[in-house]
Amino acid sequence: MDGTIMSQVYMRVSETHEHYVVAICDKQLLGKTLTDGKIKFKVSEEFYGGELVDVKTCLNHLAKATIANMVGKKSVQTAITAGLVHEQAILFIEGHPHAQWVKL
């Protein structure tokens, strides 16, 4: 996957003393609420709406993340391709992939 394809992915990074939190979402999902049965998943501007970045930038931040959260085909596929997310760890909400992890 080349960086041009990934330039349409939003990423927000938040740092605390204990955690480096990276949230990534596909551009078209920002601001939407995904529903699947009882699950209502808000892809909020406050959590995901950082800046548009390319795949190299995403991967640099994901490598440092202690908490990562991603939603959307492009965003999740970036982490899978880099070996950061296993395909069996993906949850689909309204057909869109979602993955997250916490490093202890």
C-alpha positions in Angstrom: 0.0 0.0 0.0 1.5 3.4 -0.9 1.4 6.6 1.1 -0.9 8.4 -1.4 -3.8 6.1 -0.6 -3.3 6.6 3.1 -3.2 10.4 2.9 -6.9 10.5 3.6 -6.8 9.1 7.1 -7.3 11.2 10.3 -5.1 10.7 13.2 -5.1 12.2 16.7 -2.3 11.6 19.2 -2.8 12.3 23.0 -0.1 11.9 25.5 -0.2 11.5 29.3 2.5 10.5 31.8 1.5 6.9 31.4 0.1 6.6 27.8 0.7 7.5 24.2 -2.8 7.2 22.7 -3.2 7.0 18.9 -6.6 7.2 17.3 -7.0 6.7 13.5 -10.0 6.7 11.3 -10.9 6.7 7.6 -11.8 10.2 6.3 -15.4 9.3 5.3 -16.2 7.9 8.8 -15.3 11.0 10.9 -18.4 12.3 12.6 -20.6 9.3 11.8 -22.2 6.9 14.3 -22.0 3.3 13.3 -24.7 1.0 14.5 -24.8 -2.8 14.7 -27.5 -4.3 16.9 -27.1 -2.8 20.3 -23.7 -1.3 19.5 -23.6 2.4 18.7 -20.0 3.5 17.9 -19.5 7.2 17.5 -16.5 8.2 15.3 -16.2 11.5 17.0 -14.2 14.6 15.9 -13.0 15.0 19.5 -11.4 11.5 19.6 -10.4 10.8 16.0 -10.4 14.2 14.3 -6.8 15.2 14.3 -5.0 15.8 11.1 -4.9 14.0 7.7 -1.7 12.0 7.6 0.0 9.4 5.3 0.8 5.8 6.2 4.4 6.5 7.3 3.3 9.0 9.8 0.6 6.6 11.1 3.0 3.8 11.5 5.6 6.0 13.3 3.0 6.9 15.9 1.5 3.4 16.1 4.9 2.0 16.9 5.1 4.3 20.0 1.5 3.8 21.0 0.6 2.3 24.4 -3.1 2.6 23.4 -4.3 2.5 19.8 -7.8 2.7 18.4 -8.6 2.6 14.7 -11.7 2.4 12.6 -12.2 2.0 8.8 -10.7 -0.2 6.1 -7.7 2.0 5.3 -6.8 2.6 9.0 -7.1 -1.0 10.1 -5.4 -2.4 7.1 -2.4 -0.2 7.7 -2.0 -1.8 11.2 -2.5 -5.3 9.8 0.1 -4.8 7.1 2.6 -3.6 9.6 1.9 -6.6 11.8 0.4 -4.5 14.6 -3.1 -6.0 14.5 -4.1 -9.6 13.9 -7.0 -10.1 11.5 -8.8 -12.2 14.0 -8.8 -9.3 16.5 -11.0 -7.1 14.3 -14.6 -6.3 15.2 -16.9 -5.2 12.4 -19.5 -2.5 13.1 -22.0 -1.7 10.4 -19.5 -3.4 8.0 -16.5 -1.2 9.0 -13.5 -2.8 10.7 -12.5 -1.6 14.2 -9.4 -2.6 16.1 -7.7 -1.5 19.3 -5.0 -2.5 21.7 -3.5 -1.5 25.1 0.1 -2.3 26.0 0.6 -3.0 29.6 
